[in-house]
Amino acid sequence: MKLDNLKLEVLLDKKKVQEINLKATNAMPTYETAELSVSDEGKHQLQVKVKDTIFTYDIKYPEERYILVSAYLKKNGKIHIGILKQAYKYRFH
């Protein structure tokens, strides 16, 4: 519940592409799909800004075409952004 209404800014190659407000729930977690336009093949930089912290990840397109980003709290109460990258779509069950 501590992540409720937390604002995340998503930047691709240092340009803001999306803003997300997290919603806390006791039910099954939901996800949001976003399509980001990439101008060419090669290495890109994905950044997620949370409060005063920026998490930076290198993305190799098209090898890492599908990206799953999740926010969670560490035991010390700090926010962490996790990322998974792969070439094919994720399947949620």
C-alpha positions in Angstrom: 0.0 0.0 0.0 3.0 2.3 0.4 3.4 2.4 -3.4 -0.2 3.6 -3.9 -0.4 6.7 -6.2 3.4 6.7 -6.6 4.3 8.5 -9.9 6.8 6.9 -12.2 8.2 8.7 -15.3 9.5 6.5 -18.1 12.2 8.0 -20.4 13.7 6.5 -23.5 17.0 8.0 -24.7 16.4 10.8 -22.1 13.1 11.8 -23.5 9.9 11.4 -21.4 7.6 8.9 -23.1 5.1 8.0 -20.4 4.0 8.8 -16.9 2.5 6.0 -14.7 0.6 6.3 -11.4 0.9 3.0 -9.4 -2.3 1.6 -7.8 -1.9 -0.6 -4.8 -4.3 -3.5 -4.5 -4.9 -6.6 -2.3 -6.2 -8.5 -5.4 -4.2 -10.1 -8.2 -1.6 -7.6 -9.5 -2.4 -5.9 -12.8 -0.1 -4.7 -15.5 -0.1 -2.0 -18.1 1.2 -2.4 -21.6 2.9 0.5 -23.4 4.4 0.7 -26.8 7.5 2.8 -27.1 8.7 4.0 -30.5 12.3 3.2 -31.3 13.9 5.0 -34.2 16.5 2.5 -35.2 18.2 -0.8 -34.2 20.9 -0.7 -31.7 21.5 0.3 -28.1 19.0 2.5 -26.3 18.7 3.8 -22.7 15.5 3.2 -20.7 15.2 5.2 -17.5 12.5 5.1 -14.8 12.4 8.1 -12.5 10.8 7.6 -9.1 10.8 10.6 -6.7 14.4 11.7 -6.6 15.9 8.5 -8.0 16.6 7.5 -11.6 17.0 3.8 -12.5 18.9 3.4 -15.8 18.9 0.3 -18.1 20.6 -0.4 -21.4 18.3 -1.9 -24.0 19.5 -3.7 -27.1 16.8 -3.5 -29.8 15.5 -5.7 -31.4 17.1 -8.5 -29.2 15.4 -7.1 -26.1 12.1 -6.0 -27.7 9.8 -6.9 -24.7 10.5 -5.4 -21.3 8.8 -6.0 -18.0 9.3 -3.3 -15.4 8.1 -3.7 -11.8 8.3 -1.5 -8.7 8.6 -2.9 -5.2 9.7 -2.0 -1.7 12.9 -3.4 -0.2 13.0 -4.4 3.4 14.7 -1.1 4.3 11.7 0.8 2.9 13.4 2.0 -0.3 11.8 1.7 -3.7 13.4 -0.5 -6.3 12.6 -0.9 -10.0 13.2 -4.4 -11.4 13.5 -5.2 -15.1 13.3 -8.3 -17.3 14.2 -8.1 -21.0 13.6 -10.7 -23.7 13.0 -11.1 -27.5 9.5 -12.6 -27.3 6.3 -11.7 -25.6 5.6 -12.5 -21.9 2.8 -14.9 -21.1 0.8 -14.2 -18.0 -1.2 -17.0 -16.4 
